[in-house]
């Protein structure tokens, strides 16, 4: 009696397993001695039924294990991508406030470079500040995103991360609006000296902030950036002092 597909659909899993086992035994016994035309080839026997691959117990077990492994890998990848580096309020406060601090240094440099008859050497320093601090602003924004923090200080109060409240919400070394207006109308030697005075004071404030962050931040990237920033601004201070001194030695026109 030949079994139909409908008959197979009514069999239990144990019956299907037994049929597969018996088919495998017959295939092993007839291996090499039958061309497939006789009863042993499976065409004339009720027991020579080959199960669909999805009904074979071994294949089912492989699919279950593979699915579990894939699910575990996906879960690990999602969890790893959402991992936020360990950090503290100094990391966040430094990045947010120093970003604003840098933005004013870039602004002052643009203002100075727009003035007539400025010193070529001081102009080069101003161009370097614009390039270097804009790059650092981009890095600070990216680090804040990595840490899952706001890109700007939205508290309305600066310097809380240094356990101090900035007077009139001004960070160390920041120029006042009146000083920026004065720089915007200065010319020649007056512009050189005023720009140097403002930037040197600005850099001293930035160094104070960077050194505190280097000692107290938790995120390694912030610590390394703060250390590098302090050294760079110290170098620029020395360079501007040398330029101002050199300008004093020049004969008056």
Residue pairs with C-beta under 8 A, 6 or more apart in sequence:
1 46
2 46
3 46
3 49
8 16
8 49
8 51
11 19
13 57
16 51
16 55
17 57
19 47
19 49
19 51
20 51
20 56
20 57
22 47
23 42
23 47
23 48
23 49
23 50
23 51
26 40
26 42
26 45
26 47
26 48
27 42
29 40
30 40
30 41
33 40
34 40
34 41
35 41
36 42
36 43
37 43
38 44
39 45
41 48
42 48
42 49
42 50
53 59
54 60
84 146
84 147
84 148
85 146
85 147
85 219
85 221
86 218
86 219
87 147
87 149
87 217
87 218
87 219
87 222
88 216
88 217
88 218
88 219
89 160
89 161
90 161
90 162
90 212
90 213
90 216
90 217
90 218
90 222
91 147
91 213
91 217
91 218
91 219
91 222
92 144
92 147
92 149
92 161
93 153
93 159
93 160
93 161
93 162
94 161
94 209
94 210
94 212
94 213
94 217
94 222
94 226
95 140
95 143
95 144
95 147
95 149
95 222
96 144
96 149
96 150
96 151
96 152
96 153
97 153
97 158
97 159
97 161
97 171
97 209
98 140
98 206
98 209
98 210
98 213
98 229
99 137
99 140
99 141
99 151
99 152
100 152
100 153
100 158
100 171
101 171
101 173
101 174
101 202
101 205
101 206
101 209
102 133
102 134
102 136
102 137
102 140
102 206
103 137
104 174
104 175
104 202
105 129
105 133
105 199
105 202
105 203
105 206
106 129
106 130
106 133
106 134
106 137
107 180
108 175
108 180
108 183
108 195
108 198
108 199
108 202
109 126
109 127
109 129
109 130
109 195
109 199
110 130
111 180
111 183
111 184
112 118
112 122
112 123
112 126
112 183
112 191
112 195
113 123
113 126
113 127
113 130
114 184
115 183
115 184
115 186
115 187
115 188
115 191
116 187
116 188
117 187
117 188
117 189
117 191
118 188
118 191
118 192
118 195
119 189
119 192
119 243
119 247
121 243
121 246
122 192
122 195
122 196
122 240
122 243
125 199
125 236
125 239
125 240
125 243
126 195
128 236
129 199
129 236
132 232
136 225
136 229
139 225
140 225
141 151
143 219
143 221
143 222
143 225
144 150
144 151
145 151
146 221
147 219
156 169
157 165
157 166
157 169
158 165
158 166
158 169
158 170
158 171
159 165
159 166
159 171
159 172
162 209
162 212
166 172
170 176
171 205
171 209
172 204
172 205
172 206
172 208
172 209
173 201
173 202
173 203
173 204
173 205
173 206
173 208
174 202
174 205
175 183
175 198
175 201
175 202
179 194
179 198
182 194
183 191
183 194
183 195
183 198
186 194
186 195
189 247
192 243
192 244
192 247
193 244
193 247
196 240
196 241
196 243
196 244
199 236
199 240
200 237
200 240
200 241
203 233
203 234
203 236
203 237
204 237
206 229
206 230
206 233
207 230
207 233
207 234
210 226
210 227
210 229
210 230
210 233
211 226
211 230
213 222
213 223
213 226
214 223
214 226
214 227
214 230
217 223
217 226
